[in-house]
Amino acid sequence: MLCLRQVCLLTLRRYQARALCSDLLSQINGCTHEDEVFNLVGRNKARLSEKHVGIALSMLWQLQKKRPFLSRTSDYVRNHSQFLTLCVLAENKVELMEDEVIVDTLYSILRLNVEDHISLTKVLVTEAWKRLERQVLLSLPCLSKFALCLYKQHRHFSPIIGQVAHIVDMKLDSIQDIRILSVLMISISEVITESFRDRLLHKAEQLLEEEHEVHFNYARRILLFLQNVQLRHHPVLEKCNRIFLKSASHLDIHSISHIFGLYEQLGFGSAEFRLIAKQLLSEAIDDYYDPETFAKLFFSLGPLAGSKVRERLLITAVNMAEEFSSHQILLILKTMQKMKCRNSRLLKKMASVLHRHLDSYHVLQLVKLTQYLVALHCQDLELFAKLKMLLLGYLKSSVIPADTAAVIRVLAMLPSFQVEEMIINKAAAVLPQCRLHHLNCIATALVKWNHHGQFHWQNSSELCAKLLQKLNDCAFQRLQKANNLNLLLEELPYVNGEWFEEVLNEETLAMCQHLIDQITWANVLPLSFFLIKSEHRCPALFDRIASVTVENIDKILTSEIYFILFLFSALNYDPPDNEEFFKSCIQHLTSNLSHLENYHLVLLGHVLAMAGYFPPVLITTIFNISFLSKLDAQLKVLPDTVKQRVHSSLMKLNRAVCLECPEFHIPWFHEPYCQRVFHNSMSQINPQRQHIHRMLTEILGGSHYSRVSVLTPYYYEIDFECVLDVNKKPLSYVAQNIALGGVGGIPLRHDIKDEGRKALPPGAQRIALEFLDSKAFSKDYSHHLKGEPAVKKRHLEMLGYRVVQIPHFEWNSMVLSTKSEQLEYLRQQLYGIQ
């Protein structure tokens, strides 16, 4: 009986303990304020188990999470005495915790910004690592949350991240949740191989396609992964963009600004997302009154806004300037540069506030800051002097070639900068370790300083010349050692300017030809970019690009086809199988038109028209009222440079269709646009053209036999026009031509209206005489005529002209070194004498 009584008492005590434990858990889970959690902890310290501690810490974060960001009281929580009690208890009971409790506890204290309690963080991470090695902590949700904690602690290259990556590699096929995958992807992005990266992206594409409802945060993490691995993966970008468009009503200023920042880093643009963002932010513009959210609003809405909203943003920025942090000032100045906004009041305010923030910037932020201030024409010389001192200080201690090159490049931008010998010595020291981009930065600075005479110590010019020669040698050596086309193409996008064109361009093209067998469908785009920039016709490379494109047309993205076509059209090159090449590209494009934005279709239509192709599906799609209305809306939110390019391309396409494809019955509707463009442009005639005009006058027998700077129907401008009758005699122009001004005594006449063109006598012919400068030809030795001037010649001939083109390299050659030789050359060209 006594034994039975003891057993009953023991059972009762266990039941009561469990009931009390369960009751305490319920009480913690039912708390609605942090103080309620702390009161429970204070009253029940001795009874708190590892589960109670973990849930209490998680509840503190959940209560904070429910509040708006600016209303959170994390400082109060962290400084509470019972919070310290919880942390001590958690550290003592960590080995008893379940896997999920360990990870949840770690996540909660990190989200509460508990960096001071580093011992608890270390203990939790160490315990989780032990369980990973014992292959205990292998649940995918738990693993992804733990990986995110490590990412937030900036343990990007830690061995434990390598352990996580290994587990993900083994379990990748079993991951079916895009939320889990997206977290794991950003967490392990710094320690994965290229092949593993591609497998992760392939899996992400599958899950993004399969899941009907994907939260925009998961898509945002995928973009962050692409940024971390520095890869512009267009299919994934487009899928993520579609998710953002579907989730537009859930996006706030923080999400929108983050997405815009990622798009900027990845070189991706979506006019549709810009339109939606503009609408959302414009409607809520009055809600953003604190410095952090306003800076994000300025960054996101500023480049998209109309004049009235833009003015409001500028006024608010001026009033809030004193409250901006160093990072926010950098963001405002960056956006001002993007907006091409030189608002003097805001710029002065930013400059005055910057003085007290300069010491908080690291070297690359100072480089960017200097670039923004120079681009915005800041006049604060004292600020530039401080920047100079800070940059020179960083340069003296810098051992990273990229940082050294960036500082030297930006020092060359400073006004009235006197070059110190230390800079030259520092540049010489890092040259052998520099990539082509860094060499280009240093060379550009040296050439500028030498040109403006900014070297002031003894033998400075000689030292500069030796350094430039050493720099050239390093660049040649780097190119000669190149044995991987992909690695070479990674360096080329950031290399440009006179130094590269004069010293390295031909050597780089030769190396690309040497590596021609490495051209694949995956690298035709960067290679095309380089060739477009170099403006060199290289038949071997062009032919290889064309054949690879045709063979792999289904693997190449629709948006990438445009740039490949642009290469061939702009440089006026026909590959051996020209018809097959264009037919394959057009067929691929026309079956995927829905994947391209409206303004992309206009650019594509113009490029094809330049090559003489007018796909009916594309033309009828573009010249449609609904399409053009949507295009107008998109253009309002695009950068000015893109907007001008699209407007110009649409006009040229409209002109080409009217002249070459009248069967489409497309009207010419760009008269007002062209009038506006020519009205705003200053018509100038350079000395070379003046010289040609005087000789033309001498040949024809008077100035009334020719006209200068003539506008034809469809608004082509030609340098000189004259009319020869059936006997090759010049015909005089009537006096009613409108004189719009003159240079050096030469009247500039424009024949703007079609009705002003008089019918010619039988057998007479209009002659269009064009002087073609270096911009009209490729830069290689062939001096081949580019696509635009070739199209102009074709269209002028359709308008009834005989076109005479005078290449600059013929006119300026030794063969035409005397006036009599030039007169004879002009006479032969004008009268068609062979």
Secondary structure by P-SEA (a helix, b strand, c coil): caaaaaaaaaaaaaaaaaaaaaaaaaaaaacccaaaaaaaaaaccccccaaaaaaaaaaaaaaaaacccccccaaaaaacaaaaaaaaaaaaacccccaaaaaaaaaaaaaaccccaaaaaaaaaaaaaaaaaacccccaaaaaaaaaaaaaacccccaaaaaaaaaaaaaccccccaaaaaaaaaaacccccaaaaaaaaaaaaaaaaacccccaaaaaaaaaaaaaaccccaaaaaaaaaaaaaacccccaaaaaaaaaaaaaaccccaaaaaaaaaaaaaaccccccaaaaaaaaacccccccaaaaaaaaaaaaaacccccaaaaaaaaaaaaaacccaaaaaaaaaaaaccccccccaaaaaaaaaaaaaaccccaaaaaaaaaaaaaaaaacccaaaaaaaaaaaaacccccccaaaaaaaaaacccccaaaaaaaaaaaaaaaaaccccccaaaaaaaaaaaaaaaaaaaaaaacccaaaaaaacccccccccccccaaaaaaaaaaaccccccccaaaaaaaaaaaccccaaaaaaaaaaaaaccccccaaaaaaaaaaaaaacccccaaaaaaaaaaaaaaaccccccaaaaaaaaaaaaaaccccaaaaaaaacaaaaaaaaaaaaaccaaaaaaaaaaaaaaaaaaacccccccccccaaaaaaaaaaaccccccaaaaaaaaaaaaaacccccccccccccccccccbbbbbccccbbbbbccccccccccccbbbbbcccccccccccccbbbbbbbbbccccccccccccccaaaaaaaaaaaaaccbbbbbbcccccccccccaaaaaaaaaaaaaccc
